[in-house]
Amino acid sequence: MGNENIQIRRAVKEDCPRLMELVQELADYEKAPGEVTVKLSHFEEAGFGEHPVWWAFVAEARGQVIGFALYYIRFSTWKGSRMYLEDIIVTEKWRGNGVGKLLFDQLIIEAKEKHLSGISWQVLEWNQPAINFYKKYKASFDPEWVNCSIQL
């Protein structure tokens, strides 16, 4: 399939139904198919409403969104403003064709243009393909921190 016909662009509200399909594909891959509970209306409002809290780039081929990278800005008291990569998803049949690299490279450009101090994200410890991908960028992996959350 190659990546010569893949376009990277900013996501628009009209992409949201397809982005949600890819989110569900990721949840299925991560063995958590029932965990996606966000409604499309909230997803759209959070990204394209009056006060957006996330932004995304999409990868498009043959008029279809085949992947995306969604991020938000977080603040570190030690490092300042940073990009937090919430998800980078490439639909299964397009994996291994450089789509993830195109998206990740665009995130790096964006972070530099916004003068952010870096990019942070999480990866599941068993997701070796993703870990290998991030190692190509010389990412550091931190086993000291424990993830915490509460449900409201």
C-alpha positions in Angstrom: 0.0 0.0 0.0 2.9 2.4 0.6 2.6 5.8 2.2 2.9 7.9 -1.0 -0.9 8.5 -1.2 -1.4 9.2 2.5 -2.3 12.8 3.4 -1.9 14.1 7.0 -4.3 16.9 7.9 -5.9 18.4 11.0 -9.0 16.7 12.1 -12.4 18.4 11.5 -15.7 17.8 13.3 -17.0 15.7 10.4 -14.2 13.2 11.0 -15.5 12.4 14.5 -17.8 9.4 13.6 -14.8 7.7 11.9 -12.5 8.6 14.8 -14.9 6.9 17.1 -14.8 3.8 15.0 -11.1 3.8 15.2 -11.2 4.3 19.0 -13.4 1.2 19.2 -10.9 -0.7 17.0 -8.2 0.3 19.5 -10.3 -0.8 22.5 -10.9 -4.1 20.8 -7.1 -4.5 20.1 -6.3 -3.6 23.7 -8.7 -6.3 25.0 -11.2 -3.7 26.4 -14.1 -3.7 23.9 -16.7 -2.5 26.4 -14.6 0.3 27.9 -15.5 3.0 25.3 -18.3 4.9 26.9 -17.9 8.4 25.5 -20.8 9.6 23.3 -20.2 11.0 19.9 -21.9 14.3 20.9 -19.5 14.7 23.8 -16.5 13.7 21.7 -17.4 16.3 19.1 -18.0 19.0 21.7 -14.8 18.3 23.5 -12.8 18.7 20.2 -14.8 21.3 18.3 -16.9 23.1 20.8 -16.4 26.6 22.2 -13.6 25.4 24.5 -11.8 22.5 22.8 -9.7 20.2 25.1 -8.3 18.0 22.4 -6.8 18.3 18.9 -6.0 15.7 16.3 -4.3 14.9 13.0 -5.8 12.4 10.7 -4.1 10.2 8.1 -6.3 9.8 5.0 -5.9 7.5 2.0 -8.3 7.2 -0.9 -10.8 9.5 0.8 -10.9 7.4 4.0 -9.5 8.2 7.4 -7.1 5.3 8.2 -5.6 6.6 11.4 -5.3 9.5 13.7 -3.2 11.0 16.6 -5.2 12.8 19.3 -3.5 15.0 21.8 -4.1 17.7 24.4 -1.8 20.1 26.3 -0.9 19.3 29.9 1.2 21.3 32.3 4.2 20.0 34.2 5.3 22.0 37.2 8.8 20.8 36.4 8.9 21.1 32.6 6.1 23.5 31.6 3.5 23.0 28.8 3.8 19.6 27.2 1.9 17.7 24.6 0.1 14.6 25.9 -0.6 12.0 23.2 -3.8 10.3 24.2 -4.0 7.9 21.3 -2.3 7.2 18.0 -4.3 4.7 16.0 -3.8 3.2 12.6 -6.5 0.8 11.3 -5.2 -2.7 11.1 -4.9 -3.2 7.4 -2.7 -0.1 7.1 -0.3 -0.9 9.9 3.3 -1.4 8.8 3.0 1.1 6.0 4.5 4.2 7.7 1.2 5.8 8.7 2.1 5.9 12.4 5.4 7.6 11.5 3.7 10.2 9.4 1.4 11.0 12.3 4.0 11.0 15.0 6.3 13.2 12.9 3.5 15.7 12.5 3.0 15.7 16.3 6.7 16.5 16.7 6.4 19.4 14.3 3.3 20.7 16.1 4.9 20.4 19.6 7.9 22.4 18.3 5.7 25.0 16.6 3.8 25.5 19.9 7.1 25.7 21.9 6.1 22.8 24.1 8.7 21.1 26.2 8.1 17.6 25.0 5.6 14.9 24.3 4.4 12.3 26.8 2.2 9.3 26.4 1.5 5.8 27.8 1.9 2.4 26.2 0.7 -0.9 27.4 3.6 -3.1 28.6 2.5 -6.0 26.3 2.1 -3.9 23.2 5.5 -4.8 21.7 4.8 -3.4 18.2 4.1 0.1 19.8 7.1 -0.1 22.1 9.4 -1.0 19.2 7.9 2.0 17.2 8.6 4.4 20.1 12.1 3.1 20.5 12.9 4.3 17.0 12.3 7.8 18.4 14.6 7.2 21.3 11.7 7.5 23.7 12.4 6.9 27.4 10.3 4.4 29.3 9.7 5.1 33.0 8.8 2.0 35.1 8.7 4.0 38.4 5.3 5.7 38.0 2.0 4.0 38.7 -1.1 5.0 36.8 -3.9 6.2 39.0 -7.5 7.2 38.2 -11.0 7.5 39.8 -14.3 7.1 38.0 -16.9 9.8 38.6 
